[in-house]
Amino acid sequence: MAATDPMLDSGADFRTRLQTWLPKIVLAPSFAIMVIFVYGFIAFTVYLSFTGSRMLPSFDLVGWQNYDRLFRIREWDIAVSNLFVFASLYIVISTIIGLTLAIFLDQKIRGEGILRPIFLYPMALSFIVTGTAWKWFLDPGIGIEHSMHLWGFENFEFDWIKDRDMAVYTIVIAAVWQSSGFVMAMFLAGLRGIDNEILKAAQMDGASNFQMYRRIILPQLRPAFLSAFVILSHLAIKSYDLVIALTGGGPGNATAMPATFMYSYTFTRDQMGIGAASAVIMLMTIAAIMVPYLYAELREKK
């Protein structure tokens, strides 16, 4: 029996240990940076929300005073009300349009390969670009209203972006335009994942198309509905760039959102403690949506 060379054994052990540790060594800097600049600053923001910080961070604790003041500020109530209107319409309309487009494309129509990227393209744009483009479209002086006047429709009016009561709906229009294609992609993936044998069996039993959608297809799309709700809710709550690019939060506070409120109080009004408190409320709202979703996903995988 040949004797084992100790040098060869030690070399093999070193390569094995290197293969084990190399991925951890490569990922360690990214992990450390993420912990510091994401979770570290989240913890720092929570701390600031309990301090009397104004223009710069301070370390004098004031308890729940910032939260008490936050819920007595009228601008915060307006921002929360606007968010409720915006998020409700944004989620519902994007879901309906996305589902309709997905069902339309799932009919194996000619030109699906061209239509699918066209519907998805808006999601490739940043919200700043979307907001700026829709600001031009909706501006009565240069946009749709001006074009209709040039075509002879002198009485045509579409000045929602200047109207305090209607301005929030212009944000809904721009956000729905950008996100509907993405929602369509999620529903289309769900539709393509449904077992055809189940659909064929239902057809053999005499089920109509309406019955198949109501009793088989839509219930099978439950994960896609849940994913769409979570993603759209998250986008709605942290919406900032679209609002700033489209309306700047105006006219007045007509389109102010919690994110614009947080920026305003933290960086322009020198009320960093209140701004941090509003950021924590936004974080808790997103967590209230994400945590049950993640728990349900992990429970299904077990």
C-alpha positions as CSV (number, residue, x, y, z in Angstrom):
1,M,0.0,0.0,0.0
2,A,1.5,3.3,-1.1
3,A,2.3,5.8,1.7
4,T,0.4,9.2,1.5
5,D,2.6,12.3,0.9
6,P,2.0,14.8,3.8
7,M,2.8,17.7,1.4
8,L,0.1,16.7,-1.0
9,D,-2.4,16.3,1.8
10,S,-1.6,19.7,3.2
11,G,-2.0,21.3,-0.3
12,A,-5.4,19.6,-0.8
13,D,-6.5,20.8,2.7
14,F,-5.4,24.4,1.8
15,R,-7.3,24.4,-1.5
16,T,-10.4,23.0,0.2
17,R,-10.3,25.6,2.9
18,L,-9.7,28.3,0.3
19,Q,-12.7,27.2,-1.7
20,T,-14.8,27.3,1.4
21,W,-13.6,30.7,2.6
22,L,-13.1,32.5,-0.7
23,P,-16.8,33.4,-1.3
24,K,-17.1,34.6,2.2
25,I,-13.9,36.8,1.9
26,V,-15.2,38.3,-1.4
27,L,-18.6,39.0,0.0
28,A,-17.5,40.3,3.4
29,P,-16.8,43.9,2.3
30,S,-20.1,44.3,0.5
31,F,-21.9,42.8,3.5
32,A,-20.1,45.1,5.9
33,I,-20.9,48.2,3.8
34,M,-24.6,47.1,3.6
35,V,-24.8,46.6,7.3
36,I,-23.3,50.0,8.0
37,F,-24.9,52.1,5.4
38,V,-28.4,50.5,5.4
39,Y,-29.1,49.0,8.8
40,G,-26.7,51.2,10.6
41,F,-28.3,54.4,9.3
42,I,-31.8,53.0,9.9
43,A,-30.8,52.5,13.6
44,F,-29.3,56.0,13.6
45,T,-32.5,57.5,12.2
46,V,-34.6,55.7,14.8
47,Y,-32.2,57.2,17.4
48,L,-32.5,60.7,15.9
49,S,-36.3,60.4,16.1
50,F,-36.0,60.5,19.9
51,T,-33.6,63.4,20.0
52,G,-34.0,67.2,19.7
53,S,-32.0,67.3,16.5
54,R,-32.7,70.3,14.3
55,M,-30.2,71.4,11.6
56,L,-27.5,68.9,12.7
57,P,-27.8,65.7,14.8
58,S,-27.8,66.2,18.5
59,F,-27.8,63.6,21.3
60,D,-30.2,65.2,23.8
61,L,-33.0,62.7,24.2
62,V,-36.6,64.1,24.2
63,G,-38.5,60.8,24.4
64,W,-41.7,60.6,22.2
65,Q,-41.9,64.4,21.8
66,N,-41.2,64.3,18.1
67,Y,-43.8,61.7,17.4
68,D,-46.4,63.7,19.4
69,R,-45.6,66.9,17.5
70,L,-45.6,64.9,14.2
71,F,-49.2,63.8,14.6
72,R,-50.3,67.3,15.4
73,I,-48.7,68.9,12.2
74,R,-51.4,69.6,9.6
75,E,-48.9,69.0,6.7
76,W,-48.4,65.5,7.9
77,D,-52.1,64.8,7.9
78,I,-52.3,66.1,4.3
79,A,-49.4,64.0,3.2
80,V,-50.9,60.8,4.7
81,S,-54.3,61.6,3.1
82,N,-52.6,62.1,-0.2
83,L,-50.7,58.9,0.1
84,F,-53.9,57.0,0.9
85,V,-55.6,58.4,-2.2
86,F,-52.5,57.9,-4.4
87,A,-51.7,54.4,-3.2
88,S,-55.3,53.1,-3.4
89,L,-55.8,54.2,-7.0
90,Y,-52.2,53.3,-8.0
91,I,-52.4,49.7,-6.8
92,V,-56.0,49.0,-8.0
93,I,-55.6,50.6,-11.5
94,S,-52.1,49.1,-12.1
95,T,-53.3,45.7,-11.0
96,I,-56.4,45.8,-13.3
97,I,-54.4,47.1,-16.3
98,G,-51.5,44.7,-15.7
99,L,-53.9,41.7,-15.4
100,T,-55.8,42.7,-18.5
101,L,-52.7,43.1,-20.6
102,A,-51.4,39.8,-19.3
103,I,-54.6,38.0,-20.3
104,F,-54.5,39.7,-23.7
105,L,-50.9,38.6,-24.3
106,D,-51.6,35.1,-23.0
107,Q,-54.0,34.5,-26.0
108,K,-50.9,33.7,-28.0
109,I,-51.5,36.7,-30.3
110,R,-49.3,37.5,-33.2
111,G,-46.7,40.2,-32.3
112,E,-46.4,39.3,-28.7
113,G,-42.7,39.5,-28.9
114,I,-43.0,43.1,-29.9
115,L,-45.8,44.2,-27.6
116,R,-44.3,42.7,-24.5
117,P,-41.1,44.9,-24.4
118,I,-43.3,48.0,-25.4
119,F,-45.5,47.5,-22.3
120,L,-42.4,46.8,-20.2
121,Y,-40.3,49.7,-21.4
122,P,-41.7,52.4,-19.1
123,M,-40.4,50.5,-16.1
124,A,-36.9,50.8,-17.5
125,L,-37.2,54.6,-17.0
126,S,-36.5,56.3,-13.7
127,F,-39.3,58.1,-11.9
128,I,-37.5,61.4,-12.5
129,V,-37.7,60.9,-16.3
130,T,-41.3,59.8,-16.0
131,G,-42.3,62.8,-13.9
132,T,-40.5,65.2,-16.2
133,A,-42.1,63.8,-19.3
134,W,-45.6,63.8,-17.8
135,K,-45.1,67.3,-16.5
136,W,-44.7,68.4,-20.1
137,F,-47.7,66.4,-21.3
138,L,-50.0,67.8,-18.5
139,D,-48.8,71.4,-18.5
140,P,-51.7,73.4,-20.0
141,G,-49.2,75.8,-21.7
142,I,-47.2,73.3,-23.7
143,G,-48.9,69.9,-23.3
144,I,-52.1,68.2,-24.2
145,E,-54.3,71.2,-23.7
146,H,-52.1,73.4,-25.8
147,S,-52.0,70.8,-28.6
148,M,-55.8,70.4,-28.6
149,H,-56.1,74.2,-28.9
150,L,-53.8,74.2,-31.9
151,W,-56.0,71.5,-33.5
152,G,-59.0,73.8,-33.2
153,F,-60.6,72.5,-30.0
154,E,-60.5,75.9,-28.2
155,N,-62.8,74.9,-25.4
156,F,-60.7,71.8,-24.4
157,E,-59.4,72.0,-20.8
158,F,-57.1,69.6,-19.0
159,D,-55.3,71.5,-16.2
160,W,-55.4,69.0,-13.5
161,I,-51.7,69.6,-12.7
162,K,-52.6,73.2,-11.7
163,D,-55.8,72.2,-9.8
164,R,-55.4,71.6,-6.0
165,D,-58.2,69.1,-6.0
166,M,-57.1,67.1,-9.1
167,A,-53.3,67.4,-9.0
168,V,-52.8,64.2,-7.0
169,Y,-54.5,62.2,-9.8
170,T,-51.8,63.4,-12.2
171,I,-49.3,61.5,-10.1
172,V,-51.6,58.4,-10.2
173,I,-51.6,58.7,-14.1
174,A,-47.9,58.9,-14.3
175,A,-47.2,56.1,-11.8
176,V,-49.8,53.8,-13.4
177,W,-48.2,54.4,-16.8
178,Q,-44.8,53.4,-15.5
179,S,-45.8,50.3,-13.4
180,S,-48.6,48.6,-15.3
181,G,-46.1,46.8,-17.7
182,F,-44.2,45.4,-14.8
183,V,-47.4,44.1,-13.2
184,M,-48.3,42.6,-16.5
185,A,-45.0,40.7,-16.6
186,M,-45.7,39.2,-13.1
187,F,-49.3,38.1,-14.1
188,L,-48.1,36.8,-17.5
189,A,-45.5,34.6,-15.7
190,G,-48.2,33.4,-13.4
191,L,-50.5,32.6,-16.3
192,R,-47.8,30.7,-18.1
193,G,-47.1,28.7,-15.0
194,I,-50.7,27.2,-14.7
195,D,-50.9,23.5,-15.6
196,N,-52.6,23.2,-19.0
197,E,-53.9,19.7,-18.0
198,I,-56.1,21.4,-15.4
199,L,-57.5,23.8,-18.1
200,K,-58.1,21.0,-20.6
201,A,-59.9,19.0,-18.0
202,A,-62.1,21.9,-17.2
203,Q,-62.9,22.5,-20.9
204,M,-63.8,18.8,-21.3
205,D,-66.2,19.2,-18.3
206,G,-67.9,22.0,-20.3
207,A,-66.6,25.0,-18.3
208,S,-66.9,28.4,-20.1
209,N,-64.0,30.8,-20.3
210,F,-65.6,33.0,-17.6
211,Q,-65.9,30.0,-15.3
212,M,-62.3,29.0,-16.0
213,Y,-61.0,32.4,-15.1
214,R,-63.2,32.8,-12.0
215,R,-62.7,29.3,-10.5
216,I,-59.2,28.2,-11.8
217,I,-57.0,30.9,-13.3
218,L,-57.5,33.8,-11.0
219,P,-57.2,31.7,-7.8
220,Q,-54.0,30.2,-9.2
221,L,-52.7,33.8,-9.6
222,R,-52.9,34.5,-5.9
223,P,-49.1,34.7,-5.5
224,A,-48.8,37.1,-8.4
225,F,-51.6,39.3,-6.8
226,L,-49.8,39.3,-3.5
227,S,-46.4,40.1,-5.0
228,A,-47.9,42.9,-7.1
229,F,-49.6,44.4,-4.0
230,V,-46.4,44.3,-1.9
231,I,-44.2,45.8,-4.6
232,L,-46.7,48.5,-5.6
233,S,-47.4,49.4,-1.9
234,H,-43.7,49.7,-1.3
235,L,-43.3,52.0,-4.3
236,A,-46.2,54.1,-3.3
237,I,-45.1,54.7,0.3
238,K,-41.6,55.7,-0.7
239,S,-42.6,57.8,-3.7
240,Y,-40.6,60.9,-3.7
241,D,-38.7,61.5,-7.1
242,L,-41.9,61.2,-9.2
243,V,-43.7,63.7,-7.0
244,I,-40.8,66.2,-7.0
245,A,-40.3,65.9,-10.8
246,L,-44.0,66.1,-11.7
247,T,-45.6,68.6,-9.2
248,G,-42.9,69.5,-6.7
249,G,-45.5,68.6,-4.0
250,G,-47.8,71.4,-5.2
251,P,-49.9,73.4,-5.9
252,G,-49.4,74.3,-2.2
253,N,-49.4,71.0,-0.4
254,A,-51.9,69.3,-2.7
255,T,-49.6,66.5,-3.7
256,A,-47.3,66.3,-0.7
257,M,-46.4,62.8,0.4
258,P,-44.8,61.4,3.6
259,A,-41.5,61.2,1.7
260,T,-41.6,64.8,0.6
261,F,-42.6,65.8,4.1
262,M,-39.7,63.9,5.6
263,Y,-37.2,65.6,3.2
264,S,-38.7,69.0,3.8
265,Y,-38.6,68.9,7.6
266,T,-35.2,67.2,7.7
267,F,-33.2,69.3,5.2
268,T,-35.0,72.6,4.6
269,R,-36.9,73.3,7.8
270,D,-34.2,72.3,10.2
271,Q,-36.5,69.9,12.1
272,M,-34.4,66.8,11.8
273,G,-36.0,65.1,14.8
274,I,-39.5,65.4,13.3
275,G,-38.2,64.3,9.9
276,A,-36.6,61.2,11.4
277,A,-39.8,60.4,13.2
278,S,-41.7,60.6,9.9
279,A,-39.1,58.3,8.3
280,V,-39.6,55.8,11.1
281,I,-43.4,55.8,10.6
282,M,-42.8,55.2,6.9
283,L,-40.4,52.3,7.7
284,M,-42.9,50.8,10.1
285,T,-45.7,51.0,7.5
286,I,-43.5,49.2,4.9
287,A,-42.5,46.6,7.5
288,A,-46.2,46.0,8.3
289,I,-46.7,45.0,4.7
290,M,-43.4,43.2,4.0
291,V,-43.1,41.1,7.2
292,P,-46.3,39.1,6.8
293,Y,-45.5,38.6,3.1
294,L,-42.0,37.3,3.9
295,Y,-43.4,35.1,6.7
296,A,-46.0,33.6,4.4
297,E,-43.4,32.9,1.7
298,L,-40.9,31.3,4.1
299,R,-43.7,29.2,5.6
300,E,-44.7,27.9,2.2
301,K,-41.1,26.9,1.4
302,K,-41.0,24.8,4.5
